[in-house]
Amino acid sequence: MKIKKIKKIVKDIFIKNNLSSSDAEISSKAIINAELVGAYGHGLSRLKMYCDRIQKKIINPKPKIKIKKISPSISHIDAKNSIGFVAADIAIKTAIKNAKKTGIGMVAVKNSGHYGLSGYYAEQAVKKNLIAMIYTNAPPAIAPHGALKSLFGTNPICFASPTGSKIPFILDTSISMINRGKIRVAAKNNKKIPKGVALDIFGKPTIDAKKALAGVQLPIAGFRGSGLAWMVDILSGVLTGGNHAGRVKDPFDDFSGPQNIGHLFITFKANLFQKNYNQRIKDNIKTIKKLPKIKGIKEIMYPGENKFNRYRKNLKKEISIPENIRKDLITLISN
Ligand SMILES: NC(=O)c1ccc[n+]([C@@H]2O[C@H](COP(=O)([O-])OP(=O)(O)OC[C@H]3O[C@@H](n4cnc5c(N)ncnc54)[C@H](O)[C@@H]3O)[C@@H](O)[C@H]2O)c1
């Protein structure tokens, strides 16, 4: 389906679900962006879930979001259970405004929901020549190092910087070894999963997808990844007033109340300390790209390059919609 057409359908569905036209625009844009960068788990596949949560009055489609100014640099947002996209949109815009004025902007958000891709917001700051660091927590998926129970979310870590070229540096990575969706697909098709990504219910490493689903997923890099996930839980949950320590509800399975996810957005001018930052980072990237390459590697890429290239390619194509999502869309439009 043509990008413009599917975006309008998504926007209309949100409007039908009582979002204002501008909030529906913000939310549909974020969903279509996820499709275009190939992050399908954060795109159309979540639309029905957002609508279900709105209908069950767990997401507030018309929240009176509060922005409390703590200092010219720092703001605290109470998202009042808005859809995450809208809270994150206000937060990144506020962080950019604060950084433009004072050099640094820091915005904490509580009572929010799933906002999609951290990199989507970071890119907006980079376009204003700012560096961005963005954190959000998420429902339990990963066992803390040594634990036999999932508690941390896939808690993405995002760092983004201007590069002096049109492709921003965006390191935007979840801290799980493997996407849960991939384990679900393997379980359905009786396929094995890679070694070292999950434990069974007894805490033993497993390559059996069904056992992995019943057990726990592992973080990247052992205790180091577990520590990073914990850091994200502290920065986006403990610090902001959001839920933390495994209390963020699963948006698909748990309708007993709002998620109260927390986010933290930090932005600052790239040229705070060195006026010629862009020249320096260009030199940094050039040096790294010129290194001798391992056999089979054509180019050393920096984080963000792959997604940027995919986005540019996909922008010229139609969005292909799997059958189950097509069915969701038809139901959501006609309800
Ligand atoms: N909102 C949430 O609760 C939530 C939770 C988890 C993940 N996410 C989002 O999901 C998205 C996907 O996360 P992911 O961990 O699957 O990302 P990924 O594994 O696709 O990429 C991780 C990072 O590695 C970089 N990268 C990939 N291949 C590379 C290469 N060959 N050379 C250099 N760099 C390379 C990417 O540009 C990216 O910055 C992110 O945007 C994240 O914010 C959101």
The ligand as an ORCA input file, in Angstrom:
! r2SCAN-3c Opt
* xyz 0 1
  N      10.037      1.659     23.270
  C      10.476      0.509     23.698
  O      10.021     -0.003     24.713
  C      11.562     -0.207     22.966
  C      12.140     -1.354     23.509
  C      13.168     -1.986     22.796
  C      13.589     -1.486     21.569
  N      13.004     -0.368     21.084
  C      13.438      0.183     19.797
  O      13.605     -0.849     18.853
  C      14.549     -0.466     17.891
  C      15.367     -1.650     17.480
  O      16.298     -2.035     18.487
  P      17.353     -3.195     18.162
  O      18.185     -3.409     19.356
  O      16.654     -4.356     17.546
  O      18.245     -2.489     17.034
  P      19.297     -3.172     16.025
  O      19.882     -4.394     16.625
  O      18.661     -3.245     14.699
  O      20.439     -2.046     15.968
  C      21.138     -1.634     17.110
  C      22.114     -0.532     16.734
  O      23.184     -1.099     15.985
  C      23.377     -0.370     14.782
  N      23.845     -1.300     13.746
  C      23.184     -2.360     13.212
  N      23.935     -2.979     12.303
  C      25.119     -2.310     12.252
  C      26.326     -2.462     11.510
  N      26.483     -3.437     10.617
  N      27.337     -1.607     11.729
  C      27.205     -0.614     12.628
  N      26.095     -0.409     13.368
  C      25.073     -1.251     13.184
  C      22.029      0.203     14.466
  O      22.145      1.369     13.645
  C      21.524      0.552     15.846
  O      21.995      1.795     16.267
  C      15.296      0.724     18.475
  O      14.915      1.846     17.728
  C      14.799      0.848     19.909
  O      14.662      2.187     20.382
  C      12.009      0.278     21.742
*
